[in-house]
Amino acid sequence: MDAAILLLVEDEEALHPVFEDALEDAGYGVIVATNGSDAIEALEEDVGRFKGIVTDIKLGAGPNGWDIAHRARVLAPAIPIVYMSGDSVVDWTAHGVPNSIILQKPFALAQLITAISQLINQAQSSPGVS
């Protein structure tokens, strides 16, 4: 069985190997986007290849994490979303998509693995979702 592929959206390049290694060690494949425009382009090319999205909220110029999640849900209504943020947690209830999780930075890598795994398992066990 192939690894479930996740889209990791993070503009801080120093964090890429940290998150990538943790997710890959947990059995996931990871495709990295360094900004919102690249993330949305990857989703529009083939949203079906992704089992979930892990995104920072603030990504510099262009679309932010909220925008990415909303576009992803238009393309794939049940796709799991985990947001990561240092300071936007209070905005989650207003801007976050339903059935998502937000992690306040800094967080333990185990929290990230638990969050995305929990959402993927919920999505796979929901009626009408393959």
C-alpha positions as CSV (number, residue, x, y, z in Angstrom):
1,M,0.0,0.0,0.0
2,D,1.3,3.4,-0.9
3,A,1.8,6.0,1.7
4,A,-1.0,8.6,2.1
5,I,0.3,11.9,0.6
6,L,0.0,15.1,2.6
7,L,0.4,18.6,1.4
8,L,2.6,20.5,3.8
9,V,2.3,24.3,3.4
10,E,5.0,26.2,5.4
11,D,6.9,29.4,4.4
12,E,9.7,28.9,7.0
13,E,12.1,26.7,5.1
14,A,13.9,25.8,8.3
15,L,10.8,24.0,9.5
16,H,10.4,21.8,6.4
17,P,12.7,19.0,7.4
18,V,11.3,19.0,10.9
19,F,7.7,18.5,9.8
20,E,8.6,16.4,6.8
21,D,10.7,13.9,8.8
22,A,8.0,13.6,11.5
23,L,5.3,13.0,9.0
24,E,7.4,10.6,6.9
25,D,8.4,8.7,10.1
26,A,4.6,8.3,10.8
27,G,4.2,6.7,7.4
28,Y,3.0,9.6,5.3
29,G,4.4,10.9,2.0
30,V,4.9,14.7,2.0
31,I,4.7,17.3,-0.8
32,V,5.9,20.7,0.4
33,A,4.6,24.1,-0.8
34,T,6.4,27.2,0.4
35,N,3.5,29.6,-0.2
36,G,-0.2,29.8,-0.7
37,S,-0.2,30.1,-4.5
38,D,1.9,27.0,-4.9
39,A,-0.3,25.1,-2.5
40,I,-3.5,26.1,-4.4
41,E,-1.9,25.2,-7.7
42,A,-1.0,21.7,-6.4
43,L,-4.5,21.2,-5.2
44,E,-6.1,22.4,-8.4
45,E,-3.7,20.1,-10.4
46,D,-4.8,16.9,-8.6
47,V,-6.5,17.3,-5.2
48,G,-7.3,13.6,-5.2
49,R,-3.7,12.6,-4.6
50,F,-3.8,14.3,-1.1
51,K,-5.2,12.6,1.9
52,G,-4.8,15.7,4.0
53,I,-3.3,19.2,4.3
54,V,-1.1,20.6,7.0
55,T,-0.8,24.4,6.6
56,D,0.6,27.4,8.4
57,I,-1.8,30.3,8.6
58,K,0.5,33.2,7.7
59,L,2.4,32.6,4.5
60,G,3.6,36.0,3.4
61,A,2.2,37.6,0.3
62,G,-0.6,35.8,-1.5
63,P,-3.2,33.3,-0.2
64,N,-2.9,32.3,3.5
65,G,-3.7,29.1,5.3
66,W,-7.4,30.0,5.6
67,D,-7.6,30.6,1.9
68,I,-5.9,27.3,1.1
69,A,-8.2,25.3,3.3
70,H,-11.3,26.9,1.8
71,R,-10.1,26.2,-1.7
72,A,-9.2,22.7,-0.8
73,R,-12.7,22.1,0.6
74,V,-14.3,23.4,-2.6
75,L,-12.3,20.8,-4.6
76,A,-12.6,18.0,-2.0
77,P,-15.3,18.7,0.6
78,A,-14.0,16.1,3.2
79,I,-10.3,16.6,3.0
80,P,-8.7,16.8,6.4
81,I,-7.0,20.1,7.4
82,V,-4.6,20.8,10.2
83,Y,-3.7,24.4,10.7
84,M,-0.5,25.5,12.5
85,S,-0.1,29.0,13.9
86,G,1.9,31.0,16.3
87,D,-0.7,33.8,16.7
88,S,-3.8,33.1,14.7
89,V,-5.4,30.5,16.9
90,V,-8.1,32.9,18.1
91,D,-9.3,33.4,14.5
92,W,-9.9,29.7,13.9
93,T,-13.6,29.7,14.8
94,A,-14.2,32.6,12.4
95,H,-12.0,31.5,9.5
96,G,-11.3,27.8,9.9
97,V,-13.2,25.1,7.9
98,P,-15.4,22.6,9.8
99,N,-13.8,19.4,11.0
100,S,-10.3,20.8,11.1
101,I,-7.8,21.1,13.9
102,I,-5.5,24.0,14.8
103,L,-2.2,23.6,16.6
104,Q,-0.6,26.5,18.4
105,K,3.2,26.8,17.7
106,P,5.3,25.6,19.3
107,F,3.7,22.2,19.6
108,A,5.1,18.6,20.0
109,L,5.5,16.8,16.7
110,A,3.4,14.0,18.2
111,Q,0.5,16.4,18.4
112,L,0.8,17.0,14.6
113,I,0.8,13.3,13.8
114,T,-2.1,12.7,16.1
115,A,-4.1,15.5,14.7
116,I,-3.7,14.6,11.0
117,S,-4.1,10.9,11.7
118,Q,-7.3,11.5,13.6
119,L,-8.8,13.6,10.9
120,I,-7.8,11.2,8.1
121,N,-9.4,8.3,10.1
122,Q,-12.6,10.3,10.6
123,A,-12.8,11.1,6.9
124,Q,-12.2,7.5,5.9
125,S,-14.9,6.2,8.2
126,S,-17.5,8.8,7.2
127,P,-20.3,7.5,4.9
128,G,-19.7,8.4,1.2
129,V,-16.0,9.0,1.6
130,S,-13.5,6.6,0.1
